[in-house]
Amino acid sequence: MNATQQHLLDTYRAAQQGQAAPPAPGAATVRVVREIQQWRRFQAIVTDPADRWRARAGRSRWVGWLRRVGGVGRAGGTG
């Protein structure tokens, strides 16, 4: 059963019991994405530049490892 089918079933049950319908799946997705973006912008401002450099270097090592192991980003790879 996927999320849409589950939502329809929950809506039906709520209607039968006289309760309010549950929120649709993914209703808060946009809000969550905006909150994550806002948090990252805030962290970019309050983080020391040296720490940002270290984090960027760590991410680049991590992405490089993923590319070597999983073929991510290659012509014949998975992504």
C-alpha positions as CSV (number, residue, x, y, z in Angstrom):
1,M,0.0,0.0,0.0
2,N,1.5,3.3,-1.0
3,A,1.1,6.7,0.8
4,T,-1.8,7.8,-1.3
5,Q,-3.8,4.7,-0.7
6,Q,-3.1,4.8,3.0
7,H,-4.2,8.5,3.1
8,L,-7.5,7.6,1.3
9,L,-8.1,4.8,3.8
10,D,-7.4,7.1,6.8
11,T,-9.6,9.7,5.3
12,Y,-12.4,7.2,4.9
13,R,-12.0,5.9,8.5
14,A,-12.0,9.5,9.8
15,A,-15.2,10.3,7.9
16,Q,-16.9,7.2,9.3
17,Q,-16.0,8.1,12.8
18,G,-16.8,11.8,12.5
19,Q,-13.2,12.9,13.0
20,A,-11.2,15.5,11.1
21,A,-9.4,14.2,8.0
22,P,-5.6,13.7,8.3
23,P,-3.3,16.0,6.3
24,A,-2.3,14.9,2.8
25,P,1.0,13.1,2.4
26,G,3.8,15.5,1.6
27,A,1.8,18.6,2.8
28,A,4.7,19.7,5.0
29,T,7.4,18.9,2.5
30,V,7.8,22.4,1.2
31,R,7.9,23.8,4.7
32,V,10.6,21.3,5.8
33,V,12.7,22.1,2.7
34,R,12.5,25.8,3.5
35,E,13.4,25.3,7.1
36,I,16.5,23.2,6.1
37,Q,17.6,25.9,3.6
38,Q,17.1,28.6,6.3
39,W,19.1,26.5,8.8
40,R,22.0,26.0,6.3
41,R,22.0,29.8,5.5
42,F,22.2,30.5,9.2
43,Q,25.0,28.0,9.7
44,A,26.9,29.6,6.8
45,I,26.8,32.9,8.6
46,V,27.6,31.8,12.2
47,T,30.2,29.2,11.3
48,D,33.9,30.2,11.5
49,P,35.5,30.3,8.0
50,A,38.1,27.8,9.0
51,D,35.5,25.3,10.1
52,R,33.6,25.8,6.8
53,W,36.8,25.0,4.9
54,R,37.3,21.8,6.9
55,A,33.7,20.7,6.4
56,R,34.0,21.4,2.6
57,A,37.2,19.3,2.5
58,G,35.5,16.5,4.4
59,R,32.5,16.6,2.0
60,S,34.7,16.5,-1.0
61,R,36.6,13.4,0.4
62,W,33.2,11.8,1.1
63,V,31.9,12.5,-2.4
64,G,35.1,11.2,-3.9
65,W,34.9,8.0,-2.0
66,L,31.3,7.5,-3.0
67,R,32.2,8.1,-6.7
68,R,35.0,5.5,-6.4
69,V,32.9,2.9,-4.6
70,G,29.5,3.3,-6.2
71,G,30.3,4.8,-9.6
72,V,28.2,7.9,-8.8
73,G,28.6,10.6,-11.4
74,R,30.3,8.4,-14.0
75,A,29.0,7.7,-17.5
76,G,28.4,4.0,-16.8
77,G,27.5,4.4,-13.1
78,T,24.3,4.4,-11.2
79,G,23.8,8.1,-10.9
